[in-house]
Amino acid sequence: MKMKHFPLWILVALVVAMSPAAAQNVVTDWMGIVQPAIHNPTAPSAPPYAAIRHAIIQLAVYDAVMAIEGGYKPYAAAIMAPPGADVRAAVATAAYRTARARVASSQVNYLDTQYTA
């Protein structure tokens, strides 16, 4: 049986983002917030699906940051950010909205509470 492998960059990004050595910032904060919503015991899913959800969320965060900070090409969407947009709010909103659409319904209230806070 031949196993399919995830692209190496996805695995490296997940490991770096989840490492204790990663500097705490809004990106790593939201990675920590969405992780329990994705890996919840009430609606378990196979590990590959969890990794895919994490990657999709991080790509949305990347595009949100690129809309404000620039410097690199967006991955999926060229977002037009208004002048003076707050990168922290953009990251939180991208992570929240993308995760909320992809987690079990039992985790939606948790994400809503985290986003409101």
LUMFISE-285003 format. One record per atom (N, C-alpha, C): residue number from 1; residue in one letter; atom name; x, y, z. Coordinates in Angstrom, 1 decimal. Atoms other than C-alpha are relative to their C-alpha. Example, Ala and Ser with C-alpha at 12.3 -4.5 7.8 and 13.67 -1.06 7.14 Angstrom:
# LUMFISE-285003
 num residu atome     px     py     pz
   1      A     N    0.9   -1.2    0.0
   1      A    CA   12.3   -4.5    7.8
   1      A     C    0.9    1.2    0.0
   2      S     N   -0.9   -1.1    0.0
   2      S    CA   13.7   -1.1    7.1
   2      S     C   -0.8    1.1    0.8
# end
This chain:
# LUMFISE-285003
 num residu atome     px     py     pz
   1      M     N    0.8   -1.2    0.0
   1      M    CA    0.0    0.0    0.0
   1      M     C    0.9    1.2    0.0
   2      K     N   -0.8   -1.3    0.1
   2      K    CA    1.5    3.3   -1.1
   2      K     C   -0.7    1.1    0.7
   3      M     N    0.6   -1.1   -0.8
   3      M    CA    1.0    6.2    1.3
   3      M     C    0.3    1.3   -0.7
   4      K     N   -0.2   -1.4    0.6
   4      K    CA    0.5    9.7    0.0
   4      K     C    0.6    0.8    1.1
   5      H     N   -0.7   -0.8   -0.9
   5      H    CA    2.7   12.3    1.7
   5      H     C   -0.5    1.5   -0.2
   6      F     N    0.3   -1.4    0.1
   6      F    CA    1.8   15.9    2.5
   6      F     C    1.2    0.7   -0.5
   7      P     N   -1.2   -0.7    0.4
   7      P    CA    4.0   18.5    0.9
   7      P     C    0.8    0.4    1.3
   8      L     N   -0.9   -0.2   -1.1
   8      L    CA    7.0   19.0    3.1
   8      L     C   -0.2    1.4    0.7
   9      W     N    0.1   -1.4   -0.5
   9      W    CA    6.4   22.8    3.5
   9      W     C   -1.2    0.1    1.0
  10      I     N    1.1   -0.1   -0.9
  10      I    CA    3.0   22.2    5.2
  10      I     C    0.4   -0.6    1.3
  11      L     N   -0.4    0.6   -1.2
  11      L    CA    4.5   19.8    7.7
  11      L     C    1.0    0.9    0.8
  12      V     N   -1.0   -0.9   -0.6
  12      V    CA    7.4   22.2    8.4
  12      V     C   -0.7    1.2    0.7
  13      A     N    0.8   -1.1   -0.6
  13      A    CA    5.0   25.1    8.9
  13      A     C   -0.7   -0.3    1.2
  14      L     N    0.7    0.4   -1.2
  14      L    CA    2.9   23.2   11.3
  14      L     C    0.9   -0.3    1.2
  15      V     N   -0.9    0.3   -1.1
  15      V    CA    5.8   22.0   13.3
  15      V     C    0.6    1.3    0.6
  16      V     N   -0.5   -1.3   -0.5
  16      V    CA    7.3   25.5   13.5
  16      V     C   -1.0    0.8    0.8
  17      A     N    1.1   -0.8   -0.7
  17      A    CA    4.0   27.1   14.4
  17      A     C   -0.4   -0.6    1.3
  18      M     N    0.5    0.6   -1.2
  18      M    CA    3.3   24.6   17.1
  18      M     C    1.2   -0.2    1.0
  19      S     N   -1.1    0.2   -0.9
  19      S    CA    6.8   24.6   18.6
  19      S     C    0.0    1.0    1.2
  20      P     N    0.0   -1.0   -1.1
  20      P    CA    7.3   26.2   22.1
  20      P     C    1.0    1.1   -0.3
  21      A     N   -1.0   -1.1    0.3
  21      A    CA   10.2   28.2   20.6
  21      A     C   -0.6    1.1   -0.8
  22      A     N    0.6   -1.0    0.8
  22      A    CA    7.9   30.0   18.3
  22      A     C   -0.4    1.2    0.8
  23      A     N    0.4   -1.2   -0.7
  23      A    CA    7.5   33.6   19.4
  23      A     C   -1.5    0.2    0.0
  24      Q     N    1.5   -0.2   -0.1
  24      Q    CA    4.0   34.4   20.7
  24      Q     C   -0.4    1.2   -0.8
  25      N     N    0.6   -1.1    0.7
  25      N    CA    2.1   36.6   18.3
  25      N     C   -1.3   -0.4   -0.4
  26      V     N    1.4    0.3    0.4
  26      V    CA   -1.3   36.8   16.8
  26      V     C   -0.1   -1.3   -0.9
  27      V     N    0.0    1.2    0.9
  27      V    CA   -0.5   34.1   14.2
  27      V     C    0.1   -1.3    0.9
  28      T     N   -0.1    1.2   -0.8
  28      T    CA    0.7   31.6   16.8
  28      T     C   -1.1   -0.1    1.0
  29      D     N    1.1    0.0   -0.9
  29      D    CA   -2.0   32.6   19.2
  29      D     C   -1.2   -0.6   -0.6
  30      W     N    1.2    0.6    0.7
  30      W    CA   -4.7   31.8   16.7
  30      W     C    0.2   -1.5   -0.4
  31      M     N   -0.3    1.4    0.3
  31      M    CA   -3.0   28.6   15.7
  31      M     C   -0.3   -0.9    1.3
  32      G     N    0.3    0.7   -1.3
  32      G    CA   -3.3   27.6   19.4
  32      G     C   -1.5    0.0    0.3
  33      I     N    1.4   -0.1   -0.2
  33      I    CA   -6.9   28.7   19.5
  33      I     C   -0.8   -1.0   -0.9
  34      V     N    0.8    0.9    0.9
  34      V    CA   -8.1   26.7   16.5
  34      V     C    0.4   -1.5    0.2
  35      Q     N   -0.4    1.4   -0.2
  35      Q    CA   -6.1   23.6   17.4
  35      Q     C   -1.0   -0.9    0.7
  36      P     N    1.0    0.8   -0.7
  36      P    CA   -8.5   22.3   20.0
  36      P     C   -1.3   -0.2   -0.7
  37      A     N    1.2    0.1    0.7
  37      A    CA  -11.4   23.0   17.8
  37      A     C    0.1   -1.0   -1.1
  38      I     N   -0.2    1.0    1.1
  38      I    CA   -9.9   20.9   15.0
  38      I     C    0.2   -1.4    0.6
  39      H     N   -0.3    1.3   -0.6
  39      H    CA   -8.7   18.1   17.3
  39      H     C   -0.9   -0.2    1.2
  40      N     N    0.9    0.1   -1.2
  40      N    CA  -11.7   17.8   19.5
  40      N     C   -0.5   -1.5    0.1
  41      P     N    0.4    1.4   -0.2
  41      P    CA  -12.8   14.5   21.1
  41      P     C   -1.5   -0.3   -0.4
  42      T     N    1.4    0.3    0.2
  42      T    CA  -16.5   15.0   20.4
  42      T     C   -0.3   -0.3   -1.5
  43      A     N    0.1    0.2    1.4
  43      A    CA  -16.0   14.9   16.6
  43      A     C    1.4   -0.3   -0.6
  44      P     N   -1.3    0.3    0.5
  44      P    CA  -12.7   13.2   15.9
  44      P     C    0.0   -0.2   -1.5
  45      S     N   -0.2    0.2    1.5
  45      S    CA  -11.4   13.1   12.3
  45      S     C    1.4   -0.6   -0.1
  46      A     N   -1.3    0.6    0.3
  46      A    CA   -8.4   11.3   10.7
  46      A     C    1.0    1.1    0.0
  47      P     N   -1.0   -1.0   -0.1
  47      P    CA   -5.1   13.1   11.2
  47      P     C    0.2    0.7   -1.3
  48      P     N   -0.2   -0.8    1.2
  48      P    CA   -4.7   14.0    7.5
  48      P     C   -1.0    1.1   -0.2
  49      Y     N    1.0   -1.0    0.1
  49      Y    CA   -8.0   15.9    7.6
  49      Y     C    0.3    1.2    0.9
  50      A     N   -0.4   -1.0   -1.0
  50      A    CA   -6.8   17.8   10.7
  50      A     C    1.1    0.9   -0.6
  51      A     N   -1.2   -0.8    0.6
  51      A    CA   -3.5   18.8    8.9
  51      A     C   -0.5    0.8   -1.1
  52      I     N    0.5   -0.8    1.1
  52      I    CA   -5.4   19.9    5.9
  52      I     C   -0.8    1.2    0.5
  53      R     N    0.7   -1.1   -0.6
  53      R    CA   -7.7   22.1    8.0
  53      R     C    1.0    1.1    0.5
  54      H     N   -1.0   -0.9   -0.5
  54      H    CA   -4.7   23.6    9.7
  54      H     C    0.7    0.8   -1.2
  55      A     N   -0.7   -0.6    1.2
  55      A    CA   -3.0   24.3    6.3
  55      A     C   -0.9    1.0   -0.6
  56      I     N    1.0   -0.9    0.6
  56      I    CA   -6.2   25.9    4.9
  56      I     C   -0.1    1.3    0.8
  57      I     N    0.1   -1.2   -0.8
  57      I    CA   -6.5   28.2    7.9
  57      I     C    1.3    0.9    0.0
  58      Q     N   -1.3   -0.8    0.1
  58      Q    CA   -2.8   29.2    7.8
  58      Q     C    0.1    0.7   -1.3
  59      L     N    0.0   -0.7    1.3
  59      L    CA   -3.1   30.0    4.1
  59      L     C   -0.9    1.2    0.0
  60      A     N    0.9   -1.2   -0.1
  60      A    CA   -6.0   32.3    4.8
  60      A     C    0.6    1.1    0.8
  61      V     N   -0.7   -1.0   -0.8
  61      V    CA   -4.0   34.0    7.5
  61      V     C    1.1    0.6   -0.8
  62      Y     N   -1.0   -0.6    0.9
  62      Y    CA   -1.1   34.4    5.1
  62      Y     C   -0.5    1.0   -0.9
  63      D     N    0.6   -0.9    1.0
  63      D    CA   -3.3   36.0    2.5
  63      D     C   -0.4    1.3    0.7
  64      A     N    0.4   -1.2   -0.8
  64      A    CA   -4.7   38.4    5.2
  64      A     C    1.2    0.8    0.3
  65      V     N   -1.2   -0.8   -0.4
  65      V    CA   -1.2   39.4    6.3
  65      V     C    0.5    0.6   -1.3
  66      M     N   -0.5   -0.6    1.2
  66      M    CA   -0.1   39.9    2.7
  66      M     C   -0.8    1.2   -0.5
  67      A     N    0.9   -1.2    0.4
  67      A    CA   -3.1   42.2    2.1
  67      A     C    0.4    1.2    0.7
  68      I     N   -0.4   -1.2   -0.7
  68      I    CA   -1.8   44.5    4.7
  68      I     C    1.5    0.3   -0.1
  69      E     N   -1.5   -0.2   -0.1
  69      E    CA    2.0   44.0    4.9
  69      E     C    0.6    0.0   -1.4
  70      G     N   -0.6    0.1    1.4
  70      G    CA    2.6   43.1    1.2
  70      G     C    1.4   -0.8    0.1
  71      G     N   -1.3    0.6    0.0
  71      G    CA    6.0   41.8    0.2
  71      G     C    0.1   -1.3   -0.8
  72      Y     N    0.0    1.2    0.7
  72      Y    CA    5.0   38.5   -1.3
  72      Y     C   -1.4   -0.2   -0.7
  73      K     N    1.3    0.2    0.7
  73      K    CA    2.3   37.2   -3.6
  73      K     C   -1.0   -0.8    0.9
  74      P     N    1.0    0.7   -0.8
  74      P    CA   -0.9   36.0   -2.0
  74      P     C   -0.1   -1.4   -0.5
  75      Y     N    0.1    1.4    0.4
  75      Y    CA   -1.6   32.3   -2.1
  75      Y     C   -1.3   -0.3   -0.8
  76      A     N    1.3    0.3    0.6
  76      A    CA   -5.3   32.1   -3.0
  76      A     C   -0.8    1.3   -0.4
  77      A     N    0.8   -1.2    0.2
  77      A    CA   -6.8   35.6   -2.9
  77      A     C    0.7    1.3    0.2
  78      A     N   -0.6   -1.3   -0.1
  78      A    CA   -5.6   39.1   -3.6
  78      A     C   -1.0    0.8    0.8
  79      I     N    0.9   -0.8   -0.9
  79      I    CA   -7.4   40.9   -0.7
  79      I     C    0.4    1.4    0.0
  80      M     N   -0.3   -1.4   -0.1
  80      M    CA   -7.7   44.6   -0.8
  80      M     C   -0.3    0.5    1.4
  81      A     N    0.1   -0.5   -1.4
  81      A    CA   -7.1   45.9    2.7
  81      A     C   -0.1    1.5    0.0
  82      P     N    0.1   -1.4   -0.1
  82      P    CA   -8.2   49.4    3.6
  82      P     C    1.2    0.6    0.6
  83      P     N   -1.1   -0.6   -0.6
  83      P    CA   -5.5   51.9    4.5
  83      P     C   -0.1    0.0    1.5
  84      G     N    0.0    0.0   -1.5
  84      G    CA   -4.5   51.6    8.2
  84      G     C   -0.6   -1.3    0.6
  85      A     N    0.6    1.2   -0.5
  85      A    CA   -6.0   48.1    8.5
  85      A     C    1.0   -0.7    1.0
  86      D     N   -0.7    0.7   -1.0
  86      D    CA   -4.8   46.2   11.6
  86      D     C    0.3   -1.4   -0.3
  87      V     N   -0.4    1.3    0.4
  87      V    CA   -2.8   43.1   10.8
  87      V     C   -0.5   -1.0    1.1
  88      R     N    0.5    1.0   -1.0
  88      R    CA   -3.8   41.5   14.2
  88      R     C   -1.5   -0.3   -0.2
  89      A     N    1.4    0.2    0.2
  89      A    CA   -7.5   42.0   13.5
  89      A     C   -0.2   -0.9   -1.3
  90      A     N    0.1    0.8    1.3
  90      A    CA   -7.0   40.6    9.9
  90      A     C    0.4   -1.5    0.3
  91      V     N   -0.4    1.4   -0.3
  91      V    CA   -5.2   37.5   11.2
  91      V     C   -1.1   -0.7    0.8
  92      A     N    1.0    0.6   -0.8
  92      A    CA   -7.8   36.9   13.9
  92      A     C   -1.3   -0.3   -0.8
  93      T     N    1.2    0.2    0.9
  93      T    CA  -10.7   37.3   11.4
  93      T     C    0.2   -1.1   -1.0
  94      A     N   -0.2    1.1    1.0
  94      A    CA   -9.1   35.1    8.8
  94      A     C    0.0   -1.4    0.6
  95      A     N   -0.1    1.3   -0.7
  95      A    CA   -8.3   32.3   11.2
  95      A     C   -1.4   -0.4    0.5
  96      Y     N    1.3    0.2   -0.5
  96      Y    CA  -11.7   32.6   12.9
  96      Y     C   -1.0   -0.5   -1.1
  97      R     N    1.0    0.3    1.0
  97      R    CA  -13.8   32.6    9.8
  97      R     C    0.3   -1.3   -0.8
  98      T     N   -0.3    1.2    0.7
  98      T    CA  -11.9   29.9    8.0
  98      T     C   -0.1   -1.2    0.9
  99      A     N    0.2    1.2   -1.0
  99      A    CA  -11.8   27.6   11.1
  99      A     C   -1.5   -0.2    0.2
 100      R     N    1.5    0.2   -0.3
 100      R    CA  -15.5   28.2   11.9
 100      R     C   -0.7   -0.7   -1.1
 101      A     N    0.7    0.7    1.1
 101      A    CA  -16.5   27.0    8.5
 101      A     C    0.5   -1.5   -0.2
 102      R     N   -0.6    1.3    0.2
 102      R    CA  -14.4   23.8    8.9
 102      R     C    0.0   -0.9    1.2
 103      V     N    0.0    0.8   -1.2
 103      V    CA  -14.9   22.6   12.4
 103      V     C   -1.4   -0.6    0.3
 104      A     N    1.2    0.6   -0.4
 104      A    CA  -17.5   20.4   14.0
 104      A     C   -0.9    1.0    0.6
 105      S     N    1.0   -0.9   -0.5
 105      S    CA  -20.7   22.2   15.0
 105      S     C    0.1    0.2    1.5
 106      S     N   -0.2   -0.1   -1.4
 106      S    CA  -19.9   21.5   18.6
 106      S     C    1.1    0.9    0.4
 107      Q     N   -1.2   -0.9   -0.2
 107      Q    CA  -16.8   23.7   18.3
 107      Q     C   -0.3    1.5   -0.4
 108      V     N    0.3   -1.4    0.5
 108      V    CA  -18.5   26.8   16.8
 108      V     C   -0.1    1.0    1.1
 109      N     N    0.2   -0.9   -1.1
 109      N    CA  -19.5   28.3   20.1
 109      N     C    1.4    0.4    0.7
 110      Y     N   -1.3   -0.2   -0.5
 110      Y    CA  -15.9   27.9   21.4
 110      Y     C    0.8    1.0   -0.9
 111      L     N   -0.7   -0.9    0.9
 111      L    CA  -14.5   29.7   18.3
 111      L     C   -0.7    1.4    0.1
 112      D     N    0.7   -1.3   -0.1
 112      D    CA  -17.2   32.5   18.6
 112      D     C    0.5    0.7    1.3
 113      T     N   -0.4   -0.6   -1.3
 113      T    CA  -16.2   33.0   22.3
 113      T     C    1.4    0.5   -0.1
 114      Q     N   -1.4   -0.4    0.2
 114      Q    CA  -12.5   33.2   21.4
 114      Q     C    0.2    1.2   -0.8
 115      Y     N   -0.1   -1.1    0.9
 115      Y    CA  -13.0   35.6   18.6
 115      Y     C   -0.6    1.3    0.7
 116      T     N    0.5   -1.2   -0.7
 116      T    CA  -15.2   37.9   20.7
 116      T     C    0.9    0.5    1.1
 117      A     N   -0.9   -0.4   -1.0
 117      A    CA  -12.6   37.9   23.4
 117      A     C    1.2    0.8   -0.6
# end
